[in-house]
């Protein structure tokens, strides 16, 4: 089964309402053994930008929900506002 970078499987979704033309995807629930045992906050969150026309993915942010509640939306806007 082939999954495209802008598809939204059960643990990922597009971050909308940023006013950008770029597709920004957030992936939840990336397992991390070092963070095991922290309940709902277990795991990492990955944010990336997907440029369909160029067939390119750019890493934006990787963080643990233990350390940070949400992605830095202002940083995303500042970096990808075209």
N, C-alpha and C positions, 0 to 999 in steps of 0.2 A: 504494500500500500504506500503510495507516494503522498506526502503531505507538503503543501506549499508553505513558504515562510509567513504568508499573511493569513493562513487558515487559523481557526481557533479551536484546537482540541480541548478536551475538558479542563485543562489547567492553564490555558493561556487565553488572552483576549487582547483586542485592539484598544489602545488608550485613545479615546475620542475627546472632543471638546478642547483641543489644544490650539485649534486654528491653524494647523499645519497641513500641507499637501502630502507630507511624508507619512507612511504607515508606521506607527509605533506600536510594538507588541510587548506585552508583559507576560512572562511565564512564571507561574506560581508553583510551589511545591517541588522544587528541585532538591532531591535528597542529599543530605550531607551528614555523614556519620559523626563528625566532630560536633554537630549541633543536636544530636539525638537526645530525646527525652525532654524536650521543651514544649510538648503539646502542640497547640494550634500554631505556634510560632516556629516550629521546626522547619528547617530547610532554607533554601535561598530563593531570591527573586531575581530574574534576569530581564533586562529591558534592552531591546534592540530596535533599530530603524531598518525598514525594508524598502528598498528602492526597486520597484518592479521593472521599470523601463531599463535600468542599468543592470538588473539581476545582481544586486549588491546588498549585503547586510552589513550594518555598522553597529558594533557593540556600543551601548550607551552606559549601562550601569548594572552591577551585580551587588546585591546586598542581602543581609540577613534581616528578617523581620524583628529579631531580638534587638538589633542595633538601631533599626530605622523603620518607622511605621509604613511609609509610602515612598514611591519614587519622587525624585526632585523634578517636578513638572516645569518649574521656571528654567531650570538648566536645560531641559529638553527643548523648550521653546526657544531659548537663546541660541542653542546650537543648530537647530534645524529650521528656523524661520527663514523661508525663502521668498 
